Amino acid sequence: MDSLDKLLAELKAEYEEQKPQQHQLKANSIKPVNKLQPKSESLIDNLLAKVKADFEQKDLAEKLQRQQELEQERMKQEQLKAKKLEELTKQAQNWLVKLDPFSLEGLWFEKFAEGYPSKLKAAIEYLQNSE
């Protein structure tokens, strides 16, 4: 917003610099200065309002773009997570097939898997933590 305030101040300064020149021209004309001054101020106010609206529109567009980029990144991370889980599930299935249930590791795993809804979920957890 500082840039908007700065731009508004610059426009106002330019307008006030041009005011004395306008007064000289107006003094030579038939129309009184007081009648034109409110009209000029309203034109400047309209111009400033348009500039402010343009900046607000650009800010909104930038925010929307950032939100879209964040959403795309979130979706990408979810896809990577899903792919990793899929790969880990395959590894766990292969590990379970190769596991001898009567070996020390197999007996230990039977006890370990009791706290899980399935042996596959237990194997996934075990392989995830052993990496």
Long-range contacts (C-beta under 8 A, 24 or more apart in sequence): 3-55, 4-51, 4-52, 4-55, 7-51, 7-55, 8-48, 8-51, 8-52, 11-44, 11-47, 11-48, 11-51, 12-44, 12-48, 15-40, 15-44, 85-124, 88-124, 88-127, 88-128, 89-120, 89-124, 91-127, 92-120, 92-123, 92-124, 92-126, 92-127, 93-120, 93-123, 95-123, 95-127, 96-120, 96-123
